[in-house]
Amino acid sequence: MDKQIKNYGFIDEKVRDEDYKFGAESPLGSHPVLLESTDWTDYLPTDELQKDENGGEDSMACTNFSFQNDVESIFELYIKNGMLHIEDYKWLKEKGYFDENGKIKFNNRFNAKMSGTTRRGNSMRNPVDSARKDGLIPWSVWKYEPFYNNQPFVWEDYYQKPPQEAIDLGKEFLKRFKINYETVWTNTKDLKEARKYSPVHTAVHAWPYPVNDVYPRTAGSFNHAIINHANEWDILDHYKINGTFIKKLAPDFIFLSYGFVYFVTTLINPLTFTKIMKLKNNHLYQEVEQSGSFGVAVDDKLIVGDTASILATFIMRNNGDINGKCVAVKKEDWDSVNHYNPGLELQKEE
């Protein structure tokens, strides 16, 4: 078993009367549901540690890491589902906001500094207020190299003043994207409802030793911020224990009494809220309302073309085991996903 780590960095600030409350009438108005299933597992960002792997000093920036994990998940959903306008996508690409895995990755160091993180840590509120005032910059700009080359973490180096390039890019981000938040109570019902809009940013006591890979209830004080992304008790952390950043908590595990749910809106180009069908890899789909066309789902798109070729591809990709893998869909769902015709692509090359 890997060494158990006691994580610190969360400073509790109570809910304020003036906070916008989830589920109540809010100046933010209503928001379209992003994820009816409430399970954000497919949209989680690239794993990232908040301290160097060899121990040493901790950045104490758990509230920044968890906040950015939350917002990165929203951007990942926008991008995977084709909701983000192509011009905003190109801007993010050009400015280096995507990591080597092709996922949005913001710079925790930047907002940890700008939000006033101390050796005691920070509140959950300060990182989002910094993002609203200073913007978010990509991980690739002003990244902290020791986190990625096994050198020791040095507090004074990590918390330097950001270069002007980083500050200016944060301001550019603010011209395109706006982040708002509402407080939500962390009872089971409200957590599940809130996760239709974003993972829930909250806090726990970290960590009791797991029992059969499940973390049991503990009465310790709240000292660590995380996001609840699925099943009420599944959370994403920024410490890797037993080889994973995802932790499964016991059903009676105690969360901080409240959390934040986030909303990301675009300021220049509109988002597209067209319902997009979720594809299951290597399944055969048929549009049954008009064309009768067939397609095989591969990497979030439908491979289409000559029917005989598509059926052969479907059988081969499943090694003949096709039971339960045929799906009839309406034209609206068929049209909502990307299609790829290898035959046409070959003709273009010729």
N, C-alpha and C positions, 0 to 999 in steps of 0.2 A: 504493500500500500504506500502511495506517495505520502509525503509529510503533510499533515493537516495544518492549514494556515489560518491564523486568526486575523481576519480582515478588518481594517479600520478606515475611516474617512468620511463617515456620515455624521452630520450635525443636524439634529431635529429642529425644525421651525414649525410651529403649530399652524394649522389652517387659519387663514385670516378671514374676517367677515367679508372683505371686499373681493376675495378670490371667486372666480367664476366656478360654479358648481356643476359637475356633470349630472345630467338628468333634470336640471332645473332650467328655467328660462334664463337665457344668457345673452349678453350683447353680441356674442359670436354667432348667434343664430343657430339653425340646424345644420347638420353635417351629413353628407351621404355616407352610408355604410360602405366600408372598404373591404371587410372580410367577414362574411356571414358565418363562416365556420369557427371564427375566433381563435384559430390555431395559426400562429405566425412562424412555425418551424421552417417552412419553405422560403421565408423571406429574411431570416436572420443574417446579420452581417458576418464578415470574416472575424474569427476569434482574435482577441487581443488582450495581452496581459497589462495590468496597471503597475507592474514592477518587474525588475529583471528576474530571469528564471533562477539565478544563483542565490536568491535571498537578498541580503543587503537592504538598502533603504527603499521605502515605498513612496510612490507619488502622492498617496492619500487622496487621489482624485476619483474615487469610486462614483461619486455623484455625476461627474462629467462623463466618465466612461459609460455608465448606464444610460444617462440621458442621450448620448450620441448613438449608442446601440439602438435605442428606441427609434430615433429619427431616421437612422440609416435603414432600419427595417421598413419604414414607411416609403422611403425613396426606392428601396428594392422592389416593393410591391408595385409602385407606380411604373417602374421601368419594365419589370417582368410582364406586366399586364398591358403594356402599351398605352398607359394613361398620361405619361409625361410628354409634353409637346416636343417635337423633334428639335426645335431651336434651343430649348432648355437642355435637352439631352446633349446636343453638340457643344453647348457652352460648358457643361460639366466635364465632358470628355476633353475638351481643349485645355481647360484649366487644371487637369490632373486629379479630378475627384474620384476616379476609379482606381482600385488597387489591382494587384497582379491577378486576382481571381475574377476580375471584371465586376466587382461590387463597389458601391459607394463607400468611401472610408474617410470620415472627417478627422481632423487633427485634435485629439484630446488635450495635448499640451497647450495649444493656443487658448482654448476656453478655460482650461484649468488655471492658467495664469490670469486671463482677463476677468474671470469670475471671482478672483480673490481667494483661491484655495490656500490654506495654511497647513502647518504640520498637524493640526487637529482635524483637518478635512474641510468639508464644505456642506452647505445645505443642498437639497434637491432644487430649490428655487433659483439659486444664483447661476447655475450653468445655463438654464433656459433663458434667464434674463440677460445673460451675456450673449447668448446666441441671437436674441432679439435686438440687442444693441450693437454688438460687434460682428455679427454674422458667423458663419462657419467656413473654415478653410479646409483644403484637402490634406490628408495625411502626408502626401508627397512634398508639401511645402512646409519647411521648418520642422521636419520630423526629428525625433530624438534618437540619434543613431545608436547609443548604447543599448536601447531596448532590442535592437535587431542584430547586434554583432557581439553579444555576450560580454560587453564591458560593464563595469559597475555603474549603477545609477548615482548621480550626484545632484542633490537637491538644488544647489545654487545654479548649476548649469541648466537644469530642466526648467526652472522658473525665472529665466532671464526675460527681459522685455522682448516681445516679438519684433522681428524686423519690419520695416515700413511696408515691404512687399506683402507680407502676411496681413497686416492691418488693412491695406488697400483692397486686397482680394476679399476680405471679410465684408467690406462695405459694398463691393460689387455683388456679392451673394445676396445681400439685403435688398438689392434692387429687383431681384427675381423671385425670392422666396420669403414667405413670412411664416413664423412658427407661433402658434398660440397653445394654451393649455388650460385644462380645467381640473379641479380636484375631484377625486372619486373615492368613496369609501371602499375598503378592501374586503367586504363581505363577498361570499361566493357569487351571489346574484349580480352585484354591481361590477365585480371584476369581469365576469363573462360578458356582460353587456358592453363594458368599456372596450374590451378587446376586439370589438367589431370595428373600432376606429384606430387603435394603436395598441401595442403592448403597454402594460401598465408599469410605470416607474414607481417603485416603492422601496422599502427597506426591511431588513431582517437582522437577526442576530447570527453572525457567521463565526464558525460553523461547528455544530456537534459532529461527532464521528457518525458516518452513515451506517445503517443496518440493512444489509442486503441491498445496497446501493440507494437506499432511501434515507433522507436526512430527518431524524425524529424531532419532535417538538422540543424546544428549549425555552427556558424562562429568562435567558440572558437579555441584556439591554440591546437595543437596536444600534448597530454600529456599522452597517454596510448597506449600500444601495445597489439594487439589481433591477432587472425587468422580468415581470411575469408575462410569458409569451404564449402559454398554452395550458389547458387542462387545470386551471386554477392553481396548481401546485408545481408546474414546471417553470424553472427560471433559467435565465442566461446570466452567467457570471463573467468576471474578468480575471479570475484565478483558475488555473487548471488543476484539478484534483482527480487522481485516478484516471488521468488521460483525457478528461473532458471538461468543457466549460459549462455544459448544461447539467443542472442538478434537479433531481426529483425530490420534492419535499413531502413529508407526511401530511395527510389530509387535515390534521389538527395543528399543523405548523402555524406559528403566529407571525403575521405580517404587521408592519406599522399600520395604524388604523386608517391611514389614507395614502393615496398615491396620486400621480398625475397621468392624465391621458392627453396626447399631443395631436395637433392638427397642423398639417403643412399645406399652405395654399400658395398658388403661383400668382405673380403680380403683373407679368407681361403677357404670357401666353396661357390660355385656359387649359386645365386638365380635361381629359376625356373620361367620362364616367360610363362609357359603354360597357355593359356586362360582357365579360370575356369567359368563354368556356374553359374550365380546367381540364387539360388533357392528361390521360394516363398513358405513359410510354408503352409502345408496341401494341396498343389496342387498335382495332379496326373501327372506323367511324363511317356511317353512311348518312348522308343528308336525305331524309325521306319525304320532305314536303314538295320539292320541285324536281331537282336534277337527278336524284338517285345516286350521286357521285360517292365514290369511296376514297378514304384516305387513311394512312397509317400514322399514328402519333409518334414522332421522334423529336426529342429535345424541344418541347413546347411549340411544335408546329406540325401541320399535317402534310405528309408526303402524298401528292396526288399525281394522276396521270392515267395511263392505260389501265383499265380495270383488271385485266389478267395479270399485269405486272404488279399492281398494287396487292392483289390477293396472294400472289406468290411471295412477295416481300413480307407480307403479314405472317404467312405460314413459316417462312424461313427464319424470321427474327424471333419467333417463339418456339423454334425447334419442333413444330407440329402441335404443340400444346396450346390450343386456341380456345379452350373451354372458358366461358365467362368473359371473353375479351372482345366481344362485338357490341357496338353501341350505336343505337339509332338516335339521330339528333334532328332538331328543327333547323330550318334555314338560318334563323337568327343566330343560333349558336355556331353553326358551321361557318358563317361569315365573320364571326367575332375573332377567329384565330388566324394566325399566319399560315399560308399555304406555300408549298415548294414543289415545283415540277422539275425533276432532274432531266427529263427529256428535253424540255424547252431550254434549260440552261446549257445543255450540250449543243443544241442548234445555234444558240447565240455565240458560243465559242468558235464554232465552225465558220 
